Amino acid sequence: MSEIVVIGAGYVGLTSSVCLAHLGHNVTCVDIDSNKVDLLNRGEVPIYEARLPELLQEGQGKESLRFTTELEAAVSASEFIFLCLPTPQEPDGNADISAVVSVMNQICPTLAPGSIIINKSTVPIGTSAQLIQAIGRTDISLVSNPEFLREGVAVTDFLQPDRILIGASDREAAEKVAGLYQAIDAPVIHVDLASAETIKYATNSFLATKVSFVNALAAVCEAVGADIESVTRGLGSDQRIGSRFLQPGPGWGGSCFPKDMEALITTASAAGYEFDLLRAVVKANEQQFDRLVAKIEDLVTGDLSNSTIGVLGLTFKAHTDDMRNSPALEIVQRLASKGCTIKAYDPMVKNEKGLPTTFALAPTIEEAVRASDIAVILTEWPDFNRANWAAMRDTMKAPRVLDGRNILDRSQMLEMGYDYQDLGRL
Ligand SMILES: NC(=O)c1ccc[n+]([C@@H]2O[C@H](COP(=O)([O-])OP(=O)(O)OC[C@H]3O[C@@H](n4cnc5c(N)ncnc54)[C@H](O)[C@@H]3O)[C@@H](O)[C@H]2O)c1
């Protein structure tokens, strides 16, 4: 059992904390947000993420997991310090690492000799090397340990990862960090610091590219009369390609892909390489948002300004409450700017805080769809699949559906008399 401090109690930090406690370590999780810390100390989880409540309860029950705002006191007694801090996008595309730098400045004078700082935040390539220089202490180490969990299945991804990536210039520290994950059955990949940072950006950029590729392919299918589901079945069964991330949708988003794409483009450019391929992917994603709006315009036949749109789904994907950079919000904002009335329903969104002011939240799927000119599915919540579309049809001003996630049964919707469109299916 090791003494671990995790700094940051967000999606990554909280998941890491409960999972490391589950693996048998003694974990103190620190956050500057005292409300969040109070909530967690009462056993309540501030975000919606499967399995977090159970593991929080388990850790607190075993007294191997605690939450605090007292940073210096926590780190002085620990050998391993995980950084799970936000690295949002700056206006110039770079990642803002000020939270990481500020915490490093705070903790470094207090750390005991032999301590290892383990960075899980996604930081620009070269940051770890700069931080090591800035620490000015040779008796503590910094290891890069990028996190690949997906929101919605974060706990499962943490405990059953495809790989554990450890970047370090100090092999002994890297081995100690690998030892923390001993109970996890996954390959450990040891690389240098810059390569670890690059792998994280490369992974997200590649996945975003794959999504944009399939979105473009769905548009081609529509144009040439092919079926995207048949195409992706054939395409994805090629083991060099794989079937995951081949589902067309409204575009990629979320708290990571957009900022990580921009950060890689910016870092590469500053280092002398213009990553035009990724620039094209970012542009294709913007076009995808516009394409969905154009499809809505086509279905409603023209001027949207007098239309009421029932939007189903606001989170950036299903099984999370996270709306940061949600494609759904991108599309809603475009619709709102055309003067539409928008009623939106999402099972995880219960108040208007942080939402564009121009639309109202509906309490149910039925209310969002009632009296609307079109229903638009933007998040793949299973609730939308299970909804009683036959009953809802007659409550709409016109029975039209744009299924932006390809989740409904196309032939059933047509049989029910809907003017139904999806993305590239026949
Ligand atoms: N969310 C994901 O799916 C995901 C996956 C992999 C990697 N990442 C990366 O992990 C990092 C964290 O992401 P996240 O989604 O968990 O962020 P988040 O915004 O959910 O959580 C960050 C937490 O850090 C706290 N914090 C901010 N400044 C602090 C400080 N000075 N001291 C202590 N706590 C502080 C905040 O209060 C918040 O609770 C980012 O670099 C992100 O790119 C995120």
The ligand as an SDF file (V2000), in Angstrom:
LIG
                    3D

 44 48  0  0  0  0  0  0  0  0999 V2000
  -12.1870   14.4430  -18.7540 N   0  0  0  0  0  0  0  0  0  0  0  0
  -11.6050   13.4900  -19.4560 C   0  0  0  0  0  0  0  0  0  0  0  0
  -12.2830   12.6280  -20.0580 O   0  0  0  0  0  0  0  0  0  0  0  0
  -10.1140   13.4020  -19.5420 C   0  0  0  0  0  0  0  0  0  0  0  0
   -9.5260   12.2180  -20.0140 C   0  0  0  0  0  0  0  0  0  0  0  0
   -8.1400   12.1550  -20.0910 C   0  0  0  0  0  0  0  0  0  0  0  0
   -7.3560   13.2500  -19.7390 C   0  0  0  0  0  0  0  0  0  0  0  0
   -7.9590   14.3940  -19.3070 N   0  0  0  0  0  0  0  0  0  0  0  0
   -7.0940   15.5100  -18.9090 C   0  0  0  0  0  0  0  0  0  0  0  0
   -6.9960   15.4980  -17.4890 O   0  0  0  0  0  0  0  0  0  0  0  0
   -6.9350   16.8320  -16.9710 C   0  0  0  0  0  0  0  0  0  0  0  0
   -8.0810   17.0430  -15.9840 C   0  0  0  0  0  0  0  0  0  0  0  0
   -9.3040   16.9240  -16.7040 O   0  0  0  0  0  0  0  0  0  0  0  0
  -10.7180   16.8200  -15.9620 P   0  0  0  0  0  0  0  0  0  0  0  0
  -11.7330   16.5690  -17.0220 O   0  0  0  0  0  0  0  0  0  0  0  0
  -10.6060   15.8900  -14.8080 O   0  0  0  0  0  0  0  0  0  0  0  0
  -10.8620   18.3050  -15.4150 O   0  0  0  0  0  0  0  0  0  0  0  0
  -12.0030   18.8520  -14.4390 P   0  0  0  0  0  0  0  0  0  0  0  0
  -12.2170   20.2500  -14.8460 O   0  0  0  0  0  0  0  0  0  0  0  0
  -13.1420   17.9030  -14.4120 O   0  0  0  0  0  0  0  0  0  0  0  0
  -11.3250   18.7870  -12.9980 O   0  0  0  0  0  0  0  0  0  0  0  0
  -10.2450   19.5800  -12.5920 C   0  0  0  0  0  0  0  0  0  0  0  0
  -10.3160   19.7350  -11.0780 C   0  0  0  0  0  0  0  0  0  0  0  0
   -9.1380   20.4050  -10.6460 O   0  0  0  0  0  0  0  0  0  0  0  0
   -9.5200   21.3340   -9.6360 C   0  0  0  0  0  0  0  0  0  0  0  0
   -8.4910   22.3610   -9.5480 N   0  0  0  0  0  0  0  0  0  0  0  0
   -8.2620   23.4010  -10.3860 C   0  0  0  0  0  0  0  0  0  0  0  0
   -7.2010   24.1090   -9.9690 N   0  0  0  0  0  0  0  0  0  0  0  0
   -6.7600   23.5230   -8.8290 C   0  0  0  0  0  0  0  0  0  0  0  0
   -5.7050   23.7950   -7.9190 C   0  0  0  0  0  0  0  0  0  0  0  0
   -4.8930   24.8350   -8.1050 N   0  0  0  0  0  0  0  0  0  0  0  0
   -5.5440   22.9810   -6.8440 N   0  0  0  0  0  0  0  0  0  0  0  0
   -6.3670   21.9260   -6.6480 C   0  0  0  0  0  0  0  0  0  0  0  0
   -7.3900   21.6250   -7.4780 N   0  0  0  0  0  0  0  0  0  0  0  0
   -7.5750   22.4070   -8.5500 C   0  0  0  0  0  0  0  0  0  0  0  0
  -10.8700   21.8450  -10.0770 C   0  0  0  0  0  0  0  0  0  0  0  0
  -11.5860   22.4180   -8.9930 O   0  0  0  0  0  0  0  0  0  0  0  0
  -11.5050   20.5570  -10.6040 C   0  0  0  0  0  0  0  0  0  0  0  0
  -12.1900   19.8650   -9.5780 O   0  0  0  0  0  0  0  0  0  0  0  0
   -6.9610   17.7440  -18.1930 C   0  0  0  0  0  0  0  0  0  0  0  0
   -5.6500   18.0390  -18.5740 O   0  0  0  0  0  0  0  0  0  0  0  0
   -7.6300   16.8850  -19.2550 C   0  0  0  0  0  0  0  0  0  0  0  0
   -7.2570   17.2590  -20.5520 O   0  0  0  0  0  0  0  0  0  0  0  0
   -9.3130   14.4880  -19.1840 C   0  0  0  0  0  0  0  0  0  0  0  0
  1  2  1  0
  2  3  2  0
  2  4  1  0
  4  5  1  0
  4 44  2  0
  5  6  2  0
  6  7  1  0
  7  8  2  0
  8  9  1  0
  8 44  1  0
  9 10  1  0
  9 42  1  0
 10 11  1  0
 11 12  1  0
 11 40  1  0
 12 13  1  0
 13 14  1  0
 14 15  2  0
 14 16  1  0
 14 17  1  0
 17 18  1  0
 18 19  2  0
 18 20  1  0
 18 21  1  0
 21 22  1  0
 22 23  1  0
 23 24  1  0
 23 38  1  0
 24 25  1  0
 25 26  1  0
 25 36  1  0
 26 27  1  0
 26 35  1  0
 27 28  2  0
 28 29  1  0
 29 30  1  0
 29 35  2  0
 30 31  1  0
 30 32  2  0
 32 33  1  0
 33 34  2  0
 34 35  1  0
 36 37  1  0
 36 38  1  0
 38 39  1  0
 40 41  1  0
 40 42  1  0
 42 43  1  0
M  CHG  2   8   1  16  -1
M  END
$$$$
